[in-house]
Every structure is written in structure tokens, then in C-alpha cells.
Amino acid sequence: MSTGVDKVAERVVEQAAQDPRSMYGKDPYSIPLEQYDVAQSALFHTNTMWPFFDRLRKEEPVHYCASSMEHGDPYWSVTKFKDIMEVEGNPQVYSSADGISIRKNRASFNTTSFIGMDEPEHGNQRRTVQGVVAPTNLARLEPIIRQRVCGILDALPVGETFNWVERVSIELTTQMLATLFDFPFEERRKLTFWSDVATSQPAIDGFVSSDDERERILIEECLGTMTKLWNERVNAPPTYDLISMLAHGESTRNLKPMEFLGNLMLLIVGGNDTTRNSLSGGVVALNENPEQYRKLRANPDLIPRLVPEIIRWQTPLTHMARTATQDTLLGGKKIKKGDRVIMWYVSGNRDAEVIDNPYQFIIDRENPRHHLSFGFGIHRCMGNRLAEMQLRVAWEEILKRFETVEVVGTPVRNKSTFIKGYADLPVRVHPWGHSKTGSQSGSASVEKCPFAG
């Protein structure tokens, strides 16, 4: 299946191509390595970044870009699995205190969160909210997740084309975020809106028009709303929602407003993007690999292996950034104190030296959780088990109802170098026992649901 773009995206791509520094549409071997700048949204929006990362891993796995076309600042690209693990495993040398994405906040918008801290502050604040994803709480959440998944899937229009991203991926993650924050359920779409605003790239993705608008929404709307909830819960007995945990936690009860906002954005974005984009990415991957879809239908017990393979394949966050605290060596290159170091998870998850046949989507891999999508070390994604559980439950319930979720149009990918996901995914759902024609997912014969008695 080829990847297309909508009309707005086409204009963005065309504008990018006019810049002589743009790598979009060019042969990776026609560009000297010293001119490489892989942090270009047009590459990710059109899903054409892969051969550029392939060349970097092969020829210069730790690569210096003197000036980013879209972000301005110089940066190092770390593209191989083992080098990324080295950076992740050495937080004393590679600090997250100066921001975790290639795009820094403006100095006037100074938010901090525990993922942007070093020890011991990082551990103290992380432990405050880690209870929300403790095994006992996950066991409590699973029936809630299943009930929500069932409600969403049962409301889908059979026989009609609809946007899977909007009707399923966003709705499920939004409902889950509302539960984790004990946020007013009827206002839950504010949470994913704020997540999209927080990760937007003004003038690139068009989600907000400027940094001023982005900061106004996050401060006036998000921080304003959440501060009211904080004030209510700080005077009430502690409960197992994230705002109450922050309000009562010893290391977080005295957070300054911008520290509170920084932690909110971390928890909202973290709870949104992995599940949301993996739910969509899994549908795309199974349609692109019909033999794997047939294998899954024949053996639903593969779902526990399917889930981490989807997360590896999709890599919902393309990268994380660190800043060198001292002069050091990485992959034979001299990294200077203060240099920005970008760990490209999206590249590490295609490293054939570590992952067998990395460009193949294989739902029964022997070690499917050996990937970088959740990071590694002290900053490993806190909610990884919750994300996996949501995806597992979702696919269990999808397979109970539908023989196929069929992609019937061109997916539209995000215009972002940070969030790797989908804005639009047109699909039709085909319940078990209903024949279909024109499917991209293989056999059109009617099969018996593996879950049926």
C-alpha cells in the first residue's frame, strides 16, 4: 500500500522540496553525508525516511548535522540500536534536563517534568505517580478497558467507510486518559487536543498557527483546568488518579505552575501517543502483510506477540533527545559538552544487527519485546505495560467481532518528526460470517471466528 498525503500535506511537502536543504524526493546516495539532516517532517509524513537511516547506520551511525532545516540548531543523530542503548544507559553523561525532543521550548515557556530531570529528582517524582500503573491497578483497569473497547467497537458502522483514527484510536485513548486523570468524561476530548497541541510543530503540521497560540492554549486552557482539579483534590483524601497523586505526593505537592504543566504534558502525551498510534499502525501493518493477518485469524493466541511487534513496527515516538554534560566519545565520534544528541528509535528498531529481518512485520517473533519504542534505562516509558494491555484487549475484542478491518483508502500520516502516527485511516469492518470483496487482506472466504464456541 502506498502512502499518500492530503491537499494540505501536499503543500507542506512541496514547500519543503523547494528548500535546497530538503532531502525529500532525493536519492539518499546523491546527498553527501555532511549535508544529511534527517529531522525533516516531509520525510516522515511521506514515510520516505527509511533509506536515509539505512545509509547512516551503514556508513556513519553517529552523525553530526551542523544546522537543522526545520529546527535551526545542530545535532547528533544516533541511529544504531546498541549506540542508542549506550546513550540511554548513561544518564550522567547524556542528560535529559535540557529537553527530550529535537525541538526545544522557547525560553519564555519554561516547563519541567520528571522525564526532563536527572537523579535523584527524576526518581522521586516518577515514583509519586508510578502507582497508577502498578500490577494491582492494571488488574483493576483491565475490565474497565475491555468495557470501553467493546462499547467503541460495537458502535462502529458496518458496511460504511469511516476514519479508524477518529472512531477507535483517539476515542479509546481519550477514554483511558479520562479514567487515569479522573477527568470529566464529557470533556475528555480536551485531553487529546492538549496532547496534540503540546507536540505540534507550528508552521509545519498546521495544528496551531504559532508558538504563541500553542503556549496560550496550554497555559490558559490546560493548566487552568487542571489547577482547578488540583485544588479540589489536594483538600480531599488521596485517590488513585494522577492529579491526586501529584497533589499529595511528597516530592510533587509543592510543584510550581509550570512544573505542574510540564508533568501534565508528559503524562497526557505519554498516555496518548503510544496506544493511539499503535492501534492505527497495527491495522495498517496487518493490511500490508495479509499473510500475517491470516496467521492471526487462525491463531488468536498470537496476540501477546502481535502487540509488541506492532509497537516496534510503528515506533510511535521517533526519537528522544539528550544533552552531553561533558566531552565524550560515542561510536568513535567526539561529542562535546552541550551538544544535542538525538536517539532515533525509529532507526534503531530497523537495525538488522540486533533485530532479525527488521523490515518484516512478523507477529510470532521469538523475542518481540526486544525493541526501543519504550526507551531504556531510568527513562523507560512508565506506562509500557498499560499500553500493551490496552492493545492486547483491543485486538482480542476486534478479533471476536471482525474477520477483517480493511483499509480502503490511503492513510494520511502525521506531519511530525517526533510523533509517528496517522491523522486519517479510512477503513471498513467486516464481521465474521459476512463475505467481502475487494479486500486487501487476503482471502475473501467466510471463516469461522476462532473465539466462537
C-alpha positions, 0 to 999 in steps of 0.5 A, a space after each residue: 500500500 502506498 502512502 499518500 498525503 492530503 491537499 494540505 500535506 501536499 503543500 507542506 511537502 512541496 514547500 519543503 522540496 523547494 528548500 535546497 536543504 530538503 532531502 525529500 524526493 532525493 536519492 539518499 546516495 546523491 546527498 553527501 553525508 555532511 549535508 544529511 539532516 534527517 529531522 525533516 517532517 516531509 520525510 516522515 509524513 511521506 514515510 520516505 525516511 527509511 533509506 536515509 537511516 539505512 545509509 547512516 547506520 551503514 556508513 556513519 551511525 553517529 552523525 553530526 548535522 551542523 544546522 537543522 532545516 526545520 529546527 535551526 540548531 545542530 545535532 547528533 543523530 544516533 541511529 544504531 540500536 546498541 549506540 542508542 542503548 549506550 546513550 540511554 544507559 548513561 544518564 550522567 553523561 547524556 542528560 535529559 534536563 535540557 529537553 527530550 525532543 529535537 525541538 526545544 521550548 522557547 525560553 519564555 515557556 519554561 516547563 519541567 517534568 520528571 522525564 526532563 530531570 536527572 537523579 535523584 529528582 527524576 526518581 522521586 517524582 516518577 515514583 509519586 505517580 508510578 502507582 497508577 500503573 502498578 500490577 494491582 491497578 492494571 488488574 483493576 483497569 483491565 475490565 474497565 478497558 475491555 468495557 470501553 473497547 467493546 462499547 467503541 467497537 460495537 458502535 462502529 458502522 458496518 458496511 460504511 467507510 469511516 476514519 479508524 483514527 477518529 472512531 477507535 484510536 483517539 476515542 479509546 485513548 481519550 477514554 483511558 486518559 479520562 479514567 487515569 486523570 479522573 477527568 470529566 468524561 464529557 470533556 475528555 476530548 480536551 485531553 487529546 487536543 492538549 496532547 496534540 497541541 503540546 507536540 505540534 510543530 507550528 508552521 509545519 503540521 498546521 495544528 496551531 498557527 504559532 508558538 504563541 497560540 500553542 503556549 496560550 492554549 496550554 497555559 490558559 486552557 490546560 493548566 487552568 483546568 487542571 489547577 482547578 482539579 488540583 485544588 479540589 483534590 489536594 483538600 480531599 483524601 488521596 485517590 488513585 488518579 494522577 492529579 491526586 497523586 501529584 497533589 499529595 505526593 511528597 516530592 510533587 505537592 509543592 510543584 510550581 505552575 509550570 512544573 505542574 504543566 510540564 508533568 501534565 504534558 508528559 503524562 497526557 502525551 505519554 498516555 496518548 501517543 503510544 496506544 493511539 498510534 499503535 492501534 492505527 499502525 497495527 491495522 495498517 501493518 496487518 493490511 500490508 502483510 495479509 499473510 500475517 493477518 491470516 496467521 492471526 485469524 487462525 491463531 488468536 493466541 498470537 496476540 501477546 506477540 502481535 502487540 509488541 511487534 506492532 509497537 516496534 513496527 510503528 515506533 510511535 515516538 521517533 526519537 528522544 533527545 539528550 544533552 552531553 554534560 561533558 566531552 565524550 566519545 560515542 561510536 568513535 565520534 567526539 561529542 562535546 559538552 552541550 551538544 544535542 544528541 538525538 536517539 532515533 528509535 525509529 532507526 534503531 528498531 530497523 537495525 538488522 544487527 540486533 533485530 532479525 529481518 527488521 523490515 518484516 512485520 512478523 507477529 510470532 517473533 521469538 523475542 518481540 519485546 526486544 525493541 526501543 519504542 519504550 526507551 531504556 534505562 531510568 527513562 523507560 516509558 512508565 506506562 509500557 505495560 498499560 499500553 500493551 494491555 490496552 492493545 492486547 484487549 483491543 485486538 482480542 475484542 476486534 478479533 471476536 467481532 471482525 474477520 477483517 478491518 480493511 483499509 480502503 483508502 490511503 492513510 494520511 500520516 502525521 506531519 511530525 518528526 517526533 510523533 509517528 502516527 496517522 491523522 486519517 485511516 479510512 477503513 471498513 469492518 467486516 464481521 465474521 460470517 459476512 463475505 467481502 470483496 475487494 479486500 486487501 487482506 487476503 482471502 475473501 472466504 467466510 471463516 469461522 471466528 476462532 473465539 466462537 464456541 
